[in-house]
Amino acid sequence: MKILMLSSTFPYPPTRGGTQVRTFHLLKYLSQHHTITLVTQRESSVTDTEVLELRDYVDHLVLFNRPPEEMSTREILKKFQRFITFLSKGTPPSVLSRYSIEMQNAIDLIVQARKCDVITCEHSANEIYVRSHFQNQIKTVVNIHSSVYGTCYNQIKNGISENKLRDIIYLPLLRRYEKRYSSKFSSIVVTTEEDKKQLQKFQPDNEITVIPNGVDFTLFPNRIINPGGYRLIFIGAMDNLANIDAVCFFSKKILPEIQKLYPETTFDIVGAHPTPEVLALKEKPGITVTGQVSSMAEYLHKATVCVIPMRTGFGIKNKTLEAMAAGVPVVASDRGLEGLIVEGENVPLRALRANQPQEYIWAITQLFENPSLRFELSQNARKFIEEQFTWESAGKRYEEVCLN
């Protein structure tokens, strides 16, 4: 089968996190059995070596430069035009800003020449390149990493919007946008049941398949010792709004109360591109902001507890899967545990759930005080990830969607 994969984000190396992880591992699996043409964009940070290494995983790599982000008068005018287009036609500015006419022309030529049997959009932002009539010629698949409408709604609900007025204006437009673009696809793939329910409201007749993320166990081996102590950790890209909110919320509302009970408590914020707001947290007692590190697992293995105090962001969280795979006890919110069954009747306890500050304090205290509970969560979580969250199983299910 000839598969055309679209990704406006350069999906290599997978250690970059975010959308790259999912896109790369699904691409890697499909390339074992099918002919893959990947159309993607190169950012300034992508090296020539990374381009060469990615070529080894695909049959054809069609590469374009990402449109520049400039704050010139011309670019400000373009931003205004994108907003007007959003109001009139329903495509968000964040999608329009990465749109490339050259990339569109290349995709059109590939489809017209019938050089592919299936076209997949890796993340909904790439839907803009799929024309409505494509599904009359080939199978069209959109791999939605998270609902844009659901994410915006959640940010407004929890009061953590970067621009609340803008998001209130955007919300009905995003609802219209998600409903419109999803109608262009033969099949829809999402990462959690919650996103499936969200999309079914818009497209009740569409085929929607839940395929969760996986973990690369070579990068996140199970730790062999329980270090004890009072060391907390959070992992993730630190220029992401949901992650910034999570660490600020935890550092200001929860950590000081934990340190009253356990003065030795430290909190490591581990992830690339920390914003000034995150870097400022280093001034607080016990907090370290590492920036990018060569091995997330190395830091996870030293931690007593991994906290995932997400208050927004839909979709399954790689950080949660990776911490559980590494054997670190997890305390997380409903958002941090989305798509995961971690407690309940006939379910071994795999993580502790917390949403309010007092719930975090109670859960972390239990783990600080109880080595056997830490061991129980560590063992149960690792087994859970090994059985249900491998890239091999995700790849097989994605292949079935593309074939059927």
Order of alpha helices (4+ residues) and beta strands (2+ residues): beta-alpha-beta-alpha-beta-alpha-alpha-alpha-beta-beta-alpha-alpha-beta-alpha-beta-beta-alpha-alpha-beta-alpha-beta-alpha-beta-alpha-beta-beta-alpha-alpha-alpha
